[in-house]
Amino acid sequence: MTSLTGSIKPQSQQDVYNDPYFKSLIKRSLRYLSTGYPVHFTGPSGIGKTTLALHIAKQRKRPVLLINGNKDLSNEDLIGAYTGYRRKKLNDNFVRTVHKIEENISEEWVNGRLYEAVKEGYTVVYDEFTRSQPETNNLFLSILEEKILPLYGTKRTESFIDVHPDFSIIFTSNPAEYAGVYQSQDALLDRMVTLPVEYMDEEAETAIVTKKTKISEKKASAIVGFVNRVRGLCENDVASLSLRSSIMIAQVVERYNIKVKGDNPEFQDVCLDITLFPLRACSDESFEELKEKILEECKEV
């Protein structure tokens, strides 16, 4: 899905982006983009890569285009295509005894998601680009290297359009071990500046959970602490728990006035429901063993 946006950054991210780690990351990213290099944020799912990319894109004071990577994304989606025909018929009966009929049929061209962005100099955020097929992503090699957008198979008179000088692009991706992710081409990675995005510290995560859910800071801190502890039960970073898990728990307990206490059965149920399945995907523990360990950590709240 494509979206044009003017005000992208949620207010809840403001305090986080004042953190020295993010201030440095944002400053460096803007420098690379202004110099003409694309930026690539990579890291585990759910740590805020997309929100960070959109925040940085807004700082460039250009229109912003969001493209979501997926295996069905095609060159036609990005470039454009002829999608049908336009028929124009003129019936000239000015002189009663003379009938003149003129009919024209022409193909209708529709611009793709990337066409306008390249032509007008948008800032593009290509989210989870490794979920798109490598053949589709080859299109970006010409954009980044030759500064042109090839119009493959479009039957247009021009074979390409020039990339606007203000055009820039931010890529995001999850590790290659994630399901549904393609191995990205070395040639494409070689043309971008890759910046790993790490998990936030507990204080930053607590600030986001508090502002997104309106829960008290004390409760948010307890929930974030619990999620971070059980995250350690995962034997790798793939399919591990993320900030989203803390937000989900906080939203449920706040809406239904569930006490955030380790000995509260309702709170225990919520914690188990939201954390057990993702942890099972990255742990060799049996169901009962993992459930017991999660409950032990929950009871510390």
Number of C-alpha atoms within 10 A of each C-alpha: 8 12 10 13 14 11 10 16 18 12 10 15 19 13 11 19 17 13 13 10 13 15 13 12 17 19 11 14 24 18 12 15 22 14 10 16 18 22 25 25 23 20 19 21 22 16 19 19 24 22 14 20 26 24 19 22 28 17 12 16 11 18 17 25 23 23 21 16 21 16 15 11 16 17 22 19 16 20 22 21 21 15 10 11 11 11 11 10 10 10 10 12 11 9 8 7 6 8 10 10 9 9 9 9 10 11 12 12 15 15 14 17 21 21 19 16 22 25 17 15 17 24 26 26 24 21 24 22 25 24 24 22 19 16 10 17 19 14 20 17 18 14 18 19 10 12 17 20 23 20 21 15 12 17 10 12 7 9 13 13 15 13 21 16 13 17 22 28 25 26 24 25 24 21 17 14 12 15 11 11 20 17 13 17 14 8 10 17 14 10 16 19 16 17 15 13 19 14 15 17 11 17 14 19 23 27 20 23 28 21 17 16 19 14 19 15 16 11 20 27 22 20 24 25 21 20 25 17 13 21 20 13 19 20 14 13 17 20 20 24 27 23 21 17 21 26 22 16 24 27 18 14 19 17 11 8 9 15 14 21 17 19 14 14 13 15 21 20 12 16 25 18 12 17 21 16 16 18 26 18 15 18 16 13 16 10 13 9 10 21 17 13 14 23 17 14 17 26 16 12 18
